[in-house]
Amino acid sequence: MGVGPALLPLLHLEEEARGQVPAARGAFFLVWADGFLSKTSGSKWPGEGTAYTFAPFQASLEPLREDLLLLDNINYRFIRESPNPTGGEVSGHACFQGMLTGAHYRSFGSSTANNVAGGPSIDQHIGTGLKAMGYAGLTSLNLGVFIKSTARLSWRAAGDAIVPTTDPYRVFTQLFGDMPGGGSGGSGGMPDPTADRDRLMKTSILDTVVKDLERFKGRVGTEDGMRIDAHLQSIREIEMGLTAGPVTPPTGAPPMLPEGVNTGSTENAHITTKMMIDLSVAALAADATRVVVLQIGDQGDSDLILYNLGFMPGGEDGNTGNVNGFHSIAHRNGAEKDTMDTWFQEQVAYSITSMKTAGILDNSVFIGMNNMRTGQHEYNNVPAIIAGSAGGYFSLGRSVKLPNNTAQNGILIAVANALGVPTETFGQTEYGGELAVLRG
């Protein structure tokens, strides 16, 4: 699905000059599970105001404090208020499918992996809104590291989930073409007749699928028609990727990825995470997309074991997975949890610093989210981290405690507005509009 990032500014330059496409601003959502912090005595969230202090697990954020807007007390109230006739689990683990939609679930599943979202996610709302204005890049870039669950963050529409890409080498090729020197099985940029034939065959197949869907659309109701439109949009993006050859991005250079990494192994999760962060920032810098969603692990992380921190596989711990997996560690909620939390905060700091280095942070926004506060299944009093002002939209350098029962919707709405997609409500309308406090 290469999009030829270098061509994108040329493709929408005229529209932008006429004011149809908002100036380039990007959003980078980084999401992980099992709580921002622990219940140990040394783990606490910063207090309110501008003179806040970080607990040791967030020390990596200290150099970035003027770039941050720290939020506390988010309530994922959609999980509590969604119709639940089957008695599905209501917990932080069950929140993944609604964190970026802010909508009541269409249905609860037999496990937290099988819940079905009740609306589109904010990345799709923003991306499709920008494309309607003439933006020519990807609607969104959806990435993941060591995902073993089917609990999805992003949804084109209710019931229509987006599966994140977990292979960074594939993402590199999608964005920039073959790795230098033909690394990772690439052809080094030389024409590949076999690949050309494959592309033509796939394009022909997709053309047939599009025609069938368009015929079928006339026979269904409005809701199903909207879902078909979302599928058609995705297929057209795939077709664009098949016919457009990837070229060097207009700003900066593609990231240098280590070759030969088994990116599907938890043993290399820390390496894969860095690769995905580097690709996310490079994609935004190249304006290949304006919205990235990267999730590290899934909603439970039963078998996410960080070897780089000294954890090794052990026995099974009931229904929480491996005894040294993040899920089990979060349940114990001790010093091991602090070690894991420190690493995750370092990934937040690395993401923000990388955006600064690429020169895009001031005109973009980073959003760090988790499905719990401490990993004890709570879905209220959850923190979040915003960095970057999106061209002055957000007021930074402070820590804010939100009023009780504040849903995340007002944050999602603000991100959409900051990126030039006017949005009054999103998800459940009763949860209100943009949070004014985000702008100071």
N, C-alpha and C positions, 0 to 999 in steps of 0.2 A: 504493500500500500504506500509506496513512495509518493510523496506529494510535490517533490521538486521545490524545496523551501526557498531557493534563491529566486524562483519565479514569482513567488507569492506577492511581494511588494509591487511588482510590475502589474500583476493581474488586478489588484484592487486599489492601485494608486489613484486612478481617475475617480473611482467611487468615493475614496476617502477625501479627495480634494473637494468633492461636491458636498461633503458632510454626511454621506450616507453610511459610511463605515467609521465607527469611533476610532480615535487614535489608539495605536497598539498598547494594550494593557493586558497583562496576563495574570492568571490565578493558578496557584499551585496548592492543591489539597494533599496533605500527607496525613494518613489515617493509620492507626494501629489499635490494638485491643488491650484489655486487661488492666486498664487504669493508668492515669498519669503519674500517680504517686502511691506510696504505701502508707501503712498505719504505724510505722516505726516512729520513734520519738524525734528522729532527725529529718523526717520527711514532712514537709508542709508546703502549701501553696503561698506565694508572696501575698503580703497584705495590700490594702488599697493605697492609691496615690502614686506619686512619682518617686518617693524615697523608699521604695520597697527593697527588700533584701531577698536574695535567692538562697534556698537550702542547698546543701552540697550537691545533691543529685542534678541541680540545674546550673552548676557553676559554668558550664560551657556557654551559657546564654549571657553571662555578665558583660562581655565586650559588645553585645548587641542590644543592650537595654534601651538605647535611644531609638532603635528601630522597631520596638515591640509594643504591642497592645495586648496585655494579659487579661483574660476573662475568666471569671469564676461563677459557679452557680447555674450552669445550663441545666435545664430539665428536659430530657427526652420524653416529653409527656405523651407524644403520639403512641408510644408503646403501651402506656397505661390506658389510654382513651380509645384505642382501636377496638372495633367490634371483635369479640373473641369467643364465638359460640363453641369452639372446639376445646377451649381451655388450654391454649398454647402457652408456652413459657413466657412470662413477662419479667425480663431481666435485662441487664446491660448486654449480655451475650446476644440477646434477641434483637438488638437495636440496629445492627449493621444496615439492614435493608431500608431503613427509614432515616438514617442520619443525614443523607444528602437530598432526601425528598421532602421531609417535613410533613408527610401525609400519612393518614391512617392506613394500615395495611389492608390490602385486598383480602388476604387470608393469612392465618397462622398455619405453619406446617407441623409435622410430627416432631421436628427438632428445630433448633434455632437456625439451621442451615437452609430450611425450606420455607421460610416466611416469604410472602409475595408482596412487593411494594405496591402502593396504591396510586402512584403517579410518577412523573419523570423526575430525575435527579437534577440538581442545580447545574451540573456541568453540561448536561444536555440542553437545559433551558437557555443557558448562556450561549453555548455553541450554535444551536439552531437559530437563536435570535440574531447573532452576528452574521451567520450565513444568509439569513433573510435580508440583511442590509448590504450584502455583496461580498462579505469576507470569503476568501477562497481557500483557507487552510482547513485542517481537520476540525471537525466539530469538537472533539476532545481527544486526549491521549490517556488511555486507561491502562495502568500498569500495576503489577503486583509482584511480591516477593514471597516465595514459599507459601502458596495458598493451597490448602487441602480441602477447603469447604466450598459449598455452593452458595454461601451467603454473599450476596452482591451489594456493592455500594451504589453502583450507577445503573440507571434504568432509562431507556428511551421513552417508555410510557408504562402505565400500570401493567405489571405482568410481563414486561419485555426487558429482561435483564441484559446488561453488557458484561461479557466475560473479559476480565483484564488480561493483558498479555504478560506472561511471566518470563519470557526469554529475552534478555537484553540484546542479544545478538540479532534477533529478529527485529527488534525495535530499531536498532541502529540501521539495518538495511532498509527498513520502512522509511526512515527519515533521511538517511544520507547515502544510501547505496552500499556497495561492498566495503568492508573494512580495508584500510590501506594494505597493499601487498597481497590482497586476496585472503586475508585472515578469516578465520571461522568458516572456512569452506567457501568463501566468496571467490569470484573470478578476477579480482583485482581491477575491475572496471572494464575489462575486455568484453566485447559482444559475446553472448552465449546463445547460439542458435537453438539449443534445447529449451532454454528458458524463454526465448521469444515464442517458440511454438506453444509452450505451456501457457503463456500469457494470452495468446490469441484464442486458445481453446477455452480458457477460463472466461475470457471476455464474451465469447459466443454463448457459453452456458448462462452467464449472468444476463445477457440480453434476453434469452428465452425466459428466464425467471421473472424479469421485469415485465415482459409482455403478459405472462400468465397472471401475475399479481394485479396488474392494472385491469385486466378483464374481470378478475375475481372481485376487485374492489367495488364494482358496480352492483354486486349482488348482496352486499352485507350492510349492516347498520353503521351509524356514525362512529361509534366507539371503535368497532373493528376496522372501519376505514382509516381512522387515525393511526391505529397500530400498523396497518399496511403501509401508510405513508411513511412512518418511521422506518420500517424495513426497507422501503424503496430508497430512502435517503441513504441508509447504510450501504445498500448495494451500489448506488451511484458513487459513493466515496471509494468503494473497492474498485470500481471500474476506472475511476480517475487514477488510482494508484497503479493499476495494471498498464495504463496507457502512458503515464507520465514517468519519464526516467528521472531518478533521484540525482541531484546535483549538489555541489557544495553550498552550504547555507550562506546567507548574505552577511552575517555578523559572527565573528569568532570562528573557531574551528570545531569540527566534531570531536566529542570526547575520545580520549584514548582508552579503550577498553582492554583489560587483560584477556589474553586468548586462552581457550581451552578450559574455562571454568565450568564445572558442573553446577549450573545455576538452579537446578531442581533439588539440590541437596541442602538440608539444614546446616550441614557442616560449612557451607559456603554462603550462608544467608547474609553475613556481614559484608562479604565482597559483592554479592549480587545487589544488595541495598545501595552501596556506593555507585555501582554501575547504573542503576535505575535513577538515582538522584541526578547523576551527571547527565544522563539522557534527557531527563525532565527539564532541567535548566537549559540545556542546549536547544531543545525543541522550542521553548518559549523565546529564547534569544533569537532564534532563526525565524520566529513568527510562523512556524509550521503549524502551530495550534495556539490558542489563547487560554486553554484550560487543560490542566493536567490533574489527574487523580491517581495517586500512588498509595497503595496499601501495603504495609509490611505485615505479613502474616494474615490470618483470617480472624473471624469473630471469637475464636476460642484459643487458638495457638497451642493445642494439646501436644503437638510434637515439634514446635519451634524451639530448638535447642541451640544456643549461641556458643559454639565451640571457642570462639575467640575470647570469651569471658571465662573460660575454664570449665564450662558445663559439658558433661558427657552423658550419653544415653544411659539411663538406669532402668529399673523395672517399671511396671505399670502402676499407676496410682488411682485405683478405682475408675471412675468415669471422667477423670480430669486428664488422662493421657499419661505420657511419660513422666516419671517422677522429677526429671530435670527439665521438662518442657515448661514454657512460660505459664501455661494455665495452672499447673500444679504449684509452681513457684508463687504465682499471684494468690493462690488460696492460702499458702503458708504465710505470705505477707510479712516477711522478715527482711533480714539483711540481703538475701539473694534477690528479693524484689527491688531493693534499692539499687543493686548492681545492674539489673536489667533496665530499670527506669533511667539510670544515668546514661546508659548506652543509647536509649531511645531519644533522650534529650540532646545527646551529641549529634544524632542524625538530624534533628530539628535545626540545631546550630549550623551544621554543615550545609544543609539545604539553603538556609538564609544567607550564609556567608558566600555560597556559590552564586546565588542570585546577585549579591552585591558585586562580586568579582566580575560577573558577566555584564554588569552595568544595567540590570533590569529591575532591581529591587524597588527603587524609588518610584518607578512607574507601574509596579505590579503589586500583588498581594500574595502572601503565603498564609495558609490556614492549617494549623496543626490540630487534629481532633482525635478523641478517643471515645470508646463506647462506655467507659466507666470512670469513676473517680479513683478508687484504690484497688480495683480488681475483685471486689466483694459483691459483684453482681448488681451494684447500685446503678441506676440510670438517671439519678438527679444529683445536683451539686457537682456537675462535671465541668472541669476547666477546658479552656481552649487557648491557643496562641495565634495571634495575628502578627504578621511582620510585613513591613512595606506599606506605604501610604496610598498606593495606586494613583499616583499623580496628585497627592494632597487630599485625597478623599477621606482617609482615616487619620485620626489624631493619635499619635504614637507617644512612646516614652512614659506609659502609665499602666497601672494595674486597676481593674474595675471589677467590683462584685455586682453582679446583676441581681435584680429583684427576684424574689422567690417565684417559682413556676414559669420562668422565662424559657420559652422554647428556642431552639436553634434557628428557627425560620427567619428571625430578624437579622441574623448574621448572614445567612444565605442570600437574602434579598439585598442586603448592602453590597455584597460582592457582585451581584448581577448589575446593580446600579453603577457601581464603580467601574465596571468594564463596559459600560455604555449600553446596557440592555435594560431599558426602563421597566421596573417591576414594583408594583404596589404590594401585592401579596404573593405568596408562594406556598404550595402545599395546603395545609389547613388554613382557610382564610380567618378563622376565629383566633388564630395564634398571633394575628396582628401583622403590622408592616415592619419596615426597617427600624432597627434599634438606633434611636437618635444618639445615644451615648457613645456610639462608635466614632462619631465625627467630632466629639469633644463638647 
